[in-house]
Amino acid sequence: MVGSVLGNRYEVLERIGTGGMSLVYRARDITLNRLVAVKILKHQWAEDEEVVRRFAQEARAAASLVNPHIVQVYDVGQDEPDIHYMVMELVAGETLRAKIDRDAPLPVEEALNIADQVAEGLEVAHQKKFVHRDIKPQNILLSTEGTVKVTDFGIAYAATTGTLVNTGSLLGTVQYLSPEQARGKHVGPQSDLYSLGVVLFEMLTGRLPFESDSAIGVAIKHLQDTPPRIETIRPDIPPAVAALVDRALAKDPADRYQSAQAMRRDIQRILYPQKDMAVEAPVPVPAGETGVSRTAQKPKRPPRPKWLGWALAGVLALLAIGGGWLLFQHWLNPPTVAVPNVQGRSVTTARQMLSQKGLTLVVAGHDPSSVVPKNFVVSETPAPGTAVKAGQPVEVVLSSGPVEVMVPDVRGQDSYSAQQALTTLGLRAKTRRIKSSQPAGQVVRQSPRPGASVPAGSVVTLWVASGPAVSHTVMPNITGLTLSEAASALIGMNVSVGTPTMQWSTEPANTIIDQSPAPFSTLSGSTTVNVTVSNGPSPESASYPKNITVATWTVPASAPPKSVLKVVVTDQAGNEEVSYQQVNPGTKVELPITWYGDNGQLTVYLNGQAEPPVVLTPSGSSSAAPSSSGTSPSPSAGTGNSGGNG
């Protein structure tokens, strides 16, 4: 392509970049003798008539967008049957992607300034009913002069006509996808603002709000998961900036900024607070003919009557008495305020937020958390939004940091079994292939070392002998996942999800509550896993009381390591709850159980062997005592009826 002339006008000089759909070249406009950027559709896209049509249509429309913060589109054309190109302004600088990869997290002021300029470009586009649909750091250019420019308006719409799952070039885009895009619903300006919110989150933290091993997993998180509070990742973020990001990342478009202009208004209030505090300067008065200003010519005041001073003193005394009475009434009946939500905030920020409402913070204790950083608020009492009298204390529980976990010894195990063992303990596995005399697929060494104490959620690196994977593998635990999440988790294992059976359950609707083969069982060759999927609580559940019971029991010392524990709960309303765990001898298990009615039944299976059923009652008592094996559950004291589910 280098050296060719497109449309008898654009001389291609050198290749300067590659995108998901196009190749980018530096070129010279022979007619106007200026340097330009030329984007040429990749071959696989050039054969798609619909993409080509959209490419040309949207590029011509994008040419009408003229703004310092939008890369100008000059021309669009076709050269030879399969070369479709777009001629654009050549921007000297780098992409925001490169800057984030190099410098993130960025200073707050710099990140907001970039977001403000992107929003200004979007404001112009949205006013002309033009939605970008693919805002991401790769499509934001930073010129050497400091100007931020949005690019790829011309092909963003064409790209969205591809299928998310099947189009490999779109997998990077899904990280910035709005929930309505993931659903395939109507996309409006608020979708661009959501994507900009993701970009701002990444600039400020150096990470994305939602990450997964697959595009489908990320899309599902955009649909269902709440993004982490940005202050928990970067405590120095001002509350106003955190609120701005939270609003931009709202799931419902109606809860986001309704226009780029509105988002810019909040950004500029943070960047330039002095504009909101402007005070009008006194207007000078012209001087008279004598050269003395009128302000200096003060008329003489007539003498005040003596009684006026006494009257004024009396009024002040009455005001003092009235003010004292009001203060007394305020003390007797303090105003009512709503408890602010300080969960996920640092103890310092939480104390300031409560103080602004006239409330005081009391630390009631500490709980471990793998999500909330140490000394950040895990929970608060009264709950957020509760109406209380000013001056009332609010008790908060602070995070003591993640739970410490002892790293197991997985050396000598096959890779998948080792990963399952780590996952069971709340650790994450990262594998690397090395040449070894050990059987292919076997873990040769690990880091951290066995027996080391690490925070829950830590990564354990496994060095696995290279070569063909071992023929057998272990069925993962897919309970709690949706069908699409389960299908994604089973990719590469030659295991497919069979036709689901629906069942009323206290587990969330559309999640898997049971599976066959069971989790942690050994598989060989291609197979299918049959699943039972929750329909949510049965309609009859509404007429029964809702109970929450915590069952506790200890796995007997005689049980083999990595035993499989299955718990099945049924209730009067026809609901079923199933739980699987991989446990070791002597493990103490605590399992919260939700059920409806005046009694329920709990059955425990240890390695497939059923223990005597246990009758559940709202008081938390049990009609069956623990068996000699030690696995029969005993409901914890203090649990019981939590009221109806109305």
SULDA-V22489 format. One record per residue. N is the residue number from 0. SS is DSSP state (@ for helix, = for strand, . for the rest). PSI is psi in whole degrees, 0 to 359 (999 if undefined). NEAR is the number of other C-alpha atoms within 8 Angstrom. Layout:
# SULDA-V22489
n	ss	psi	near
N	SS	PSI	NEAR
N	SS	PSI	NEAR
This chain:
# SULDA-V22489
n	ss	psi	near
0	.	324	4
1	.	132	7
2	.	343	7
3	.	163	7
4	=	120	9
5	=	132	9
6	.	26	8
7	.	25	5
8	.	323	9
9	=	110	11
10	=	117	12
11	=	123	15
12	=	310	10
13	=	155	8
14	=	131	9
15	=	356	7
16	=	166	7
17	=	131	7
18	.	182	7
19	.	327	6
20	.	348	9
21	=	164	10
22	=	140	12
23	=	132	13
24	=	148	13
25	=	134	14
26	=	168	13
27	=	126	12
28	=	106	12
29	.	323	9
30	.	313	5
31	.	358	5
32	.	55	7
33	=	155	7
34	=	141	9
35	=	168	12
36	=	135	12
37	=	124	13
38	=	129	12
39	=	126	11
40	=	137	12
41	.	159	9
42	@	317	8
43	@	333	6
44	@	328	10
45	@	340	13
46	.	354	8
47	.	107	8
48	@	322	7
49	@	317	7
50	@	317	12
51	@	317	13
52	@	315	8
53	@	320	11
54	@	310	12
55	@	317	11
56	@	312	8
57	@	328	13
58	@	320	15
59	@	322	12
60	@	319	9
61	@	333	11
62	.	340	11
63	.	352	6
64	.	110	10
65	.	113	7
66	.	146	9
67	.	340	8
68	.	17	12
69	=	129	11
70	.	123	13
71	.	132	11
72	=	124	12
73	=	321	9
74	=	159	10
75	=	141	11
76	=	184	9
77	=	136	10
78	=	118	10
79	.	168	5
80	.	326	5
81	.	18	9
82	=	107	11
83	=	126	12
84	=	160	12
85	=	133	13
86	=	128	12
87	=	166	13
88	=	136	10
89	.	119	8
90	.	121	7
91	.	120	6
92	=	220	8
93	=	168	10
94	=	156	12
95	@	330	12
96	@	314	9
97	@	321	8
98	@	318	10
99	@	314	13
100	@	329	8
101	@	319	6
102	@	346	7
103	.	147	12
104	.	142	10
105	.	156	12
106	.	146	7
107	@	314	8
108	@	320	7
109	@	317	8
110	@	317	12
111	@	323	11
112	@	319	9
113	@	314	9
114	@	322	10
115	@	318	11
116	@	323	12
117	@	316	13
118	@	326	14
119	@	318	12
120	@	319	14
121	@	325	12
122	@	316	11
123	@	316	10
124	@	316	12
125	@	327	10
126	@	334	7
127	.	21	6
128	.	35	6
129	.	117	7
130	.	131	11
131	.	310	12
132	.	356	10
133	.	47	12
134	.	123	11
135	.	163	11
136	@	330	10
137	@	336	8
138	@	16	12
139	=	121	15
140	=	141	15
141	=	109	12
142	=	162	12
143	.	340	8
144	.	355	4
145	.	1	6
146	.	137	10
147	=	133	12
148	=	137	15
149	=	134	13
150	.	177	9
151	.	29	9
152	@	329	11
153	@	333	13
154	@	358	11
155	@	316	11
156	@	321	14
157	@	322	14
158	@	324	10
159	.	353	8
160	.	348	7
161	.	164	9
162	.	129	7
163	.	316	10
164	.	322	8
165	.	347	6
166	.	102	9
167	@	328	7
168	@	349	7
169	@	0	11
170	.	328	11
171	.	328	6
172	@	329	9
173	@	338	11
174	@	336	12
175	@	16	12
176	.	138	14
177	.	156	12
178	@	321	10
179	@	329	10
180	@	319	11
181	@	329	12
182	@	349	7
183	.	23	6
184	.	181	7
185	.	137	6
186	.	127	10
187	.	189	7
188	@	326	11
189	@	336	12
190	@	318	14
191	@	322	15
192	@	327	14
193	@	312	15
194	@	321	14
195	@	325	13
196	@	321	11
197	@	317	12
198	@	317	11
199	@	318	12
200	@	315	14
201	@	321	14
202	@	320	13
203	@	334	13
204	@	340	13
205	.	8	12
206	.	166	7
207	.	152	10
208	.	330	9
209	.	127	9
210	.	149	9
211	.	170	7
212	.	349	6
213	.	159	7
214	@	320	12
215	@	318	10
216	@	319	12
217	@	316	14
218	@	319	13
219	@	322	10
220	@	322	11
221	@	326	13
222	@	322	10
223	@	324	6
224	.	150	7
225	.	129	5
226	.	149	7
227	.	146	7
228	.	130	9
229	@	333	12
230	@	334	12
231	@	338	13
232	@	322	9
233	.	93	9
234	.	339	8
235	.	2	5
236	.	126	10
237	.	147	6
238	@	324	6
239	@	324	7
240	@	319	9
241	@	319	12
242	@	322	8
243	@	315	11
244	@	317	12
245	@	317	9
246	@	320	10
247	@	330	12
248	.	17	11
249	.	140	10
250	.	316	9
251	.	123	6
252	@	331	10
253	@	339	6
254	@	353	8
255	.	181	13
256	.	135	13
257	.	351	9
258	.	156	10
259	@	328	13
260	@	318	9
261	@	321	9
262	@	319	11
263	@	323	11
264	@	317	8
265	@	322	9
266	@	316	11
267	@	331	10
268	@	325	10
269	@	318	9
270	@	324	9
271	.	67	8
272	@	336	9
273	@	338	6
274	@	330	7
275	@	352	7
276	@	15	6
277	.	136	6
278	.	132	4
279	.	132	4
280	.	149	4
281	.	141	4
282	.	124	4
283	.	147	4
284	.	128	7
285	.	145	6
286	=	152	9
287	.	183	8
288	.	335	5
289	.	355	5
290	.	1	6
291	.	129	9
292	=	155	10
293	@	331	10
294	@	338	6
295	@	343	6
296	.	79	7
297	.	125	6
298	.	148	4
299	.	134	4
300	.	143	4
301	.	151	4
302	.	139	4
303	.	142	5
304	.	150	6
305	@	327	6
306	@	342	6
307	@	324	8
308	@	318	8
309	@	320	8
310	@	318	8
311	@	320	8
312	@	322	8
313	@	318	8
314	@	316	8
315	@	322	8
316	@	318	8
317	@	318	8
318	@	321	8
319	@	318	8
320	@	316	8
321	@	319	8
322	@	320	8
323	@	320	8
324	@	318	8
325	@	319	8
326	@	322	8
327	@	316	8
328	@	320	9
329	@	323	9
330	@	320	7
331	@	320	6
332	.	77	6
333	.	152	10
334	.	158	7
335	=	135	8
336	=	157	9
337	=	133	10
338	.	122	13
339	.	158	8
340	.	107	7
341	.	8	10
342	.	134	9
343	.	358	11
344	.	157	11
345	=	158	12
346	@	326	10
347	@	312	6
348	@	319	8
349	@	318	12
350	@	320	10
351	@	316	8
352	@	319	10
353	@	321	13
354	@	323	10
355	@	335	7
356	.	4	10
357	.	20	9
358	.	159	12
359	=	150	11
360	=	133	12
361	=	124	8
362	=	115	8
363	=	349	7
364	=	185	7
365	=	141	8
366	=	144	10
367	.	148	9
368	.	133	13
369	.	355	11
370	.	314	5
371	.	128	12
372	.	162	13
373	.	137	10
374	.	20	10
375	=	156	14
376	=	127	17
377	=	316	13
378	=	165	8
379	=	151	13
380	=	127	8
381	.	163	8
382	.	155	8
383	.	138	11
384	.	348	8
385	.	137	8
386	=	122	8
387	=	165	9
388	=	141	9
389	.	142	11
390	.	348	8
391	.	141	9
392	=	147	8
393	=	120	11
394	=	131	11
395	=	147	14
396	=	126	13
397	=	153	15
398	=	135	15
399	.	10	11
400	.	176	12
401	.	153	12
402	.	139	9
403	=	135	8
404	=	139	10
405	=	127	9
406	.	125	12
407	.	164	8
408	.	108	7
409	.	11	10
410	.	138	10
411	.	347	7
412	.	160	9
413	=	157	10
414	@	315	12
415	@	320	8
416	@	320	10
417	@	317	12
418	@	320	10
419	@	320	10
420	@	319	10
421	@	319	14
422	@	321	10
423	@	326	9
424	.	3	8
425	.	21	9
426	.	162	12
427	=	143	11
428	=	141	11
429	=	123	8
430	=	148	9
431	=	141	8
432	=	135	8
433	=	155	8
434	.	136	6
435	.	156	8
436	.	353	5
437	.	159	7
438	.	145	7
439	.	137	11
440	.	357	13
441	=	143	13
442	=	121	16
443	=	316	12
444	=	170	8
445	=	158	13
446	=	129	8
447	.	166	8
448	.	157	8
449	.	138	11
450	.	350	8
451	.	146	8
452	=	120	8
453	=	158	9
454	=	145	10
455	.	141	12
456	.	354	8
457	.	157	8
458	=	132	8
459	=	120	12
460	=	129	11
461	=	128	14
462	=	118	12
463	=	136	15
464	=	130	16
465	.	167	10
466	.	180	6
467	.	145	6
468	.	152	6
469	.	152	8
470	.	332	6
471	=	159	8
472	=	179	11
473	=	133	11
474	.	123	11
475	.	162	7
476	.	107	8
477	.	8	10
478	.	143	11
479	.	347	8
480	.	158	10
481	.	169	9
482	@	318	10
483	@	322	8
484	@	320	10
485	@	316	11
486	@	320	10
487	@	320	10
488	@	334	7
489	.	358	10
490	.	133	8
491	.	356	5
492	.	2	7
493	.	32	9
494	=	130	11
495	=	158	9
496	=	126	12
497	.	183	8
498	.	125	6
499	.	151	9
500	=	131	7
501	=	145	8
502	=	135	11
503	.	136	12
504	.	153	15
505	.	352	12
506	.	158	11
507	.	143	9
508	.	146	10
509	.	14	10
510	.	151	13
511	=	128	15
512	=	344	14
513	=	158	11
514	=	155	13
515	=	121	8
516	.	156	8
517	.	158	9
518	.	148	12
519	.	3	11
520	.	154	8
521	=	134	8
522	=	160	9
523	=	121	8
524	.	189	7
525	.	140	7
526	=	176	9
527	=	140	8
528	=	123	11
529	=	140	11
530	=	152	14
531	=	129	12
532	=	138	14
533	=	135	16
534	.	5	12
535	.	175	12
536	.	146	11
537	.	158	11
538	@	328	5
539	@	341	8
540	@	329	13
541	@	336	9
542	@	2	6
543	.	155	12
544	=	147	14
545	=	131	14
546	=	144	13
547	=	117	12
548	=	138	13
549	=	111	11
550	=	135	12
551	=	141	12
552	=	167	12
553	=	131	10
554	.	132	15
555	.	151	11
556	.	339	6
557	.	350	5
558	.	144	9
559	.	158	7
560	.	151	7
561	.	42	7
562	=	152	12
563	=	122	12
564	=	124	12
565	=	132	13
566	=	127	12
567	=	127	11
568	=	132	13
569	=	153	12
570	=	179	13
571	.	335	10
572	.	4	10
573	.	16	10
574	.	156	15
575	=	140	12
576	=	129	14
577	=	139	10
578	=	137	10
579	=	142	11
580	=	149	8
581	=	122	10
582	=	162	11
583	.	163	11
584	.	137	12
585	.	358	8
586	.	133	9
587	=	124	8
588	=	133	8
589	=	123	8
590	=	114	7
591	=	133	8
592	=	131	10
593	=	130	10
594	=	161	13
595	=	140	15
596	.	187	13
597	.	344	9
598	=	157	11
599	=	175	14
600	=	136	11
601	=	129	12
602	=	133	12
603	=	134	15
604	=	123	11
605	=	112	12
606	.	39	8
607	.	350	7
608	=	124	6
609	=	138	8
610	.	163	11
611	.	136	9
612	.	153	9
613	=	132	12
614	=	127	11
615	=	139	12
616	=	154	11
617	.	334	11
618	.	349	7
619	.	359	13
620	.	164	9
621	=	141	11
622	.	356	7
623	.	130	8
624	.	158	7
625	.	139	10
626	.	173	9
627	.	336	4
628	.	342	8
629	.	8	10
630	.	346	13
631	.	135	13
632	.	153	10
633	=	117	11
634	=	140	12
635	.	151	10
636	.	148	5
637	.	356	5
638	.	168	11
639	=	211	11
640	=	126	10
641	=	12	8
642	=	172	7
643	=	167	9
644	.	5	8
645	.	999	3
